[in-house]
Amino acid sequence: TPDYTALASIKWDSKKAGVHLSTDMNYVGPQLLREIRFDTTVILSERESPAYAIFNALAEKRFGPITLSASVQNIGNFFQAQKEPIFQSKGWFYQTTSVWGPMKGRTFYAGIRYNGGLSMKQKHDESVPHGH
């Protein structure tokens, strides 16, 4: 577990233009890593992972009942395997206590959402039983 982490985000919405933009940053401080024998009785070494930050972005545009979205996760393409192997072979087993960072790099997503023409308030009103 890192000694400290930080999360910051910026969001902008324009209901008139039907646009939502957001970005966030997740900072993870150094973590103490221990290499432990398989039977967990002996700590073979201790070291610290590097600190790192991950940036993400999202854009959405509404066209009537349809919303198009696109996002990028891990914009800087940082992942642990760039710095060191995720699994370190120690005889017949793998030392997974050395996993400290993201497992995959930059990822792109795109989506289409159909709202069915109903607003969120209309959806809520229709889902609540009447007469209670």
VOPAGU-2260 file (C-alpha; in pm, 1 decimal, decimal comma):
REM VOPAGU-2260
SITE   aa  ch    i         X         Y         Z
SITE  THR   A    0       0,0       0,0       0,0
SITE  PRO   A    1     142,6     340,5     -91,1
SITE  ASP   A    2     212,9     593,4     183,4
SITE  TYR   A    3      11,9     856,0      -3,9
SITE  THR   A    4    -213,3     895,9    -306,0
SITE  ALA   A    5    -388,0    1192,4    -467,5
SITE  LEU   A    6    -680,3    1225,2    -704,0
SITE  ALA   A    7    -773,7    1540,7    -894,6
SITE  SER   A    8   -1043,8    1590,1   -1153,8
SITE  ILE   A    9   -1180,3    1867,0   -1372,9
SITE  LYS   A   10   -1526,4    1848,0   -1528,5
SITE  TRP   A   11   -1713,6    2078,0   -1763,7
SITE  ASP   A   12   -2075,9    2041,2   -1870,5
SITE  SER   A   13   -2282,7    2241,7   -2115,2
SITE  LYS   A   14   -2643,7    2127,1   -2105,4
SITE  LYS   A   15   -2724,6    2371,5   -2386,7
SITE  ALA   A   16   -2457,9    2225,4   -2618,3
SITE  GLY   A   17   -2509,3    1870,2   -2486,8
SITE  VAL   A   18   -2138,1    1833,3   -2410,4
SITE  HIS   A   19   -1961,0    1680,2   -2110,0
SITE  LEU   A   20   -1579,2    1687,7   -2078,9
SITE  SER   A   21   -1375,7    1553,6   -1789,5
SITE  THR   A   22   -1020,4    1466,7   -1705,7
SITE  ASP   A   23    -866,3    1317,0   -1395,2
SITE  MET   A   24    -526,0    1238,2   -1254,0
SITE  ASN   A   25    -447,1     964,3   -1002,4
SITE  TYR   A   26    -109,6     992,8    -829,5
SITE  VAL   A   27      32,7     693,0    -642,3
SITE  GLY   A   28     331,2     742,7    -414,3
SITE  PRO   A   29     613,8     496,1    -355,1
SITE  GLN   A   30     527,9     157,9    -204,9
SITE  LEU   A   31     746,6     -69,6       4,3
SITE  LEU   A   32     793,5    -398,9    -179,0
SITE  ARG   A   33     908,5    -710,9      -0,7
SITE  GLU   A   34    1042,7   -1019,5    -165,7
SITE  ILE   A   35     926,3   -1305,0      56,2
SITE  ARG   A   36    1017,8   -1671,9      51,9
SITE  PHE   A   37     741,2   -1904,0     -62,3
SITE  ASP   A   38     675,2   -2026,6     293,0
SITE  THR   A   39     651,1   -1653,3     405,1
SITE  THR   A   40     904,8   -1702,1     685,6
SITE  VAL   A   41    1193,5   -1497,1     546,5
SITE  ILE   A   42    1199,4   -1152,6     387,6
SITE  LEU   A   43    1474,3   -1174,6     126,5
SITE  SER   A   44    1485,7    -804,5      36,8
SITE  GLU   A   45    1298,0    -476,2      62,9
SITE  ARG   A   46    1280,9    -198,9    -195,1
SITE  GLU   A   47    1051,3      85,9    -301,1
SITE  SER   A   48     847,6     118,3    -617,3
SITE  PRO   A   49     861,4     447,0    -804,7
SITE  ALA   A   50     579,6     699,9    -772,6
SITE  TYR   A   51     361,7     747,7   -1081,1
SITE  ALA   A   52      60,1     938,9   -1210,3
SITE  ILE   A   53    -214,1     818,8   -1445,1
SITE  PHE   A   54    -418,7    1065,3   -1653,5
SITE  ASN   A   55    -760,1     988,9   -1808,7
SITE  ALA   A   56    -999,2    1192,2   -2028,1
SITE  LEU   A   57   -1364,3    1158,8   -2133,1
SITE  ALA   A   58   -1575,4    1347,1   -2389,1
SITE  GLU   A   59   -1949,5    1303,6   -2444,6
SITE  LYS   A   60   -2182,6    1473,0   -2694,1
SITE  ARG   A   61   -2559,2    1436,6   -2683,3
SITE  PHE   A   62   -2771,4    1436,3   -3000,2
SITE  GLY   A   63   -3131,0    1414,7   -2879,2
SITE  PRO   A   64   -3174,7    1070,5   -2719,5
SITE  ILE   A   65   -2831,8     951,5   -2840,7
SITE  THR   A   66   -2504,6    1021,7   -2661,2
SITE  LEU   A   67   -2168,4     952,6   -2824,4
SITE  SER   A   68   -1869,7     910,9   -2594,8
SITE  ALA   A   69   -1496,0     863,5   -2626,9
SITE  SER   A   70   -1234,2     823,9   -2358,0
SITE  VAL   A   71    -866,5     755,1   -2312,9
SITE  GLN   A   72    -739,6     584,5   -1998,4
SITE  ASN   A   73    -372,8     607,0   -1900,3
SITE  ILE   A   74    -294,7     881,7   -2153,5
SITE  GLY   A   75      78,0     872,7   -2069,7
SITE  ASN   A   76      91,3     498,4   -2149,5
SITE  PHE   A   77     264,4     414,8   -1820,1
SITE  PHE   A   78     260,4      54,4   -1704,0
SITE  GLN   A   79     484,7    -148,1   -1478,1
SITE  ALA   A   80     619,4    -389,4   -1739,9
SITE  GLN   A   81     798,9     -90,0   -1898,8
SITE  LYS   A   82    1009,2     -61,5   -1583,1
SITE  GLU   A   83    1042,9    -425,3   -1475,8
SITE  PRO   A   84     877,2    -763,0   -1530,1
SITE  ILE   A   85     549,0    -810,4   -1346,6
SITE  PHE   A   86     626,6   -1171,1   -1261,1
SITE  GLN   A   87     974,3   -1254,2   -1136,4
SITE  SER   A   88    1051,6   -1623,1   -1146,2
SITE  LYS   A   89    1188,4   -1764,6    -820,5
SITE  GLY   A   90    1237,3   -2131,8    -891,5
SITE  TRP   A   91     905,2   -2303,9    -951,9
SITE  PHE   A   92     675,8   -2018,2    -845,2
SITE  TYR   A   93     630,7   -1649,5    -931,9
SITE  GLN   A   94     695,6   -1359,6    -693,7
SITE  THR   A   95     379,4   -1151,0    -732,9
SITE  THR   A   96     449,5    -928,0    -432,3
SITE  SER   A   97     644,1    -709,8    -676,6
SITE  VAL   A   98     330,4    -591,8    -857,4
SITE  TRP   A   99     303,9    -219,0    -783,8
SITE  GLY   A  100     174,0     -45,9   -1098,8
SITE  PRO   A  101     -81,4     -58,0   -1379,3
SITE  MET   A  102     -87,1    -382,0   -1578,2
SITE  LYS   A  103    -175,9    -227,1   -1915,4
SITE  GLY   A  104     -96,1      93,2   -2096,3
SITE  ARG   A  105    -305,3     345,2   -2285,6
SITE  THR   A  106    -656,9     225,7   -2366,2
SITE  PHE   A  107    -917,1     386,4   -2593,1
SITE  TYR   A  108   -1293,0     348,1   -2553,7
SITE  ALA   A  109   -1587,1     465,8   -2762,6
SITE  GLY   A  110   -1956,4     424,1   -2701,5
SITE  ILE   A  111   -2310,0     503,6   -2807,9
SITE  ARG   A  112   -2587,8     532,2   -2551,8
SITE  TYR   A  113   -2956,7     554,3   -2638,5
SITE  ASN   A  114   -3175,9     723,5   -2379,9
SITE  GLY   A  115   -3505,6     626,6   -2543,8
SITE  GLY   A  116   -3611,6     988,5   -2552,1
SITE  LEU   A  117   -3692,0     995,5   -2179,3
SITE  SER   A  118   -3521,5    1225,1   -1934,3
SITE  MET   A  119   -3379,9    1078,7   -1614,0
SITE  LYS   A  120   -3672,3    1233,8   -1419,9
SITE  GLN   A  121   -3925,4    1071,3   -1655,3
SITE  LYS   A  122   -3750,1     734,3   -1617,3
SITE  HIS   A  123   -3759,2     769,4   -1237,1
SITE  ASP   A  124   -4126,6     872,7   -1235,6
SITE  GLU   A  125   -4222,3     570,7   -1449,4
SITE  SER   A  126   -4029,2     328,5   -1226,9
SITE  VAL   A  127   -4196,2     443,1    -903,0
SITE  PRO   A  128   -4521,7     256,8    -829,6
SITE  HIS   A  129   -4822,1     493,6    -828,0
SITE  GLY   A  130   -5069,8     511,8    -546,1
SITE  HIS   A  131   -4822,7     445,0    -264,0
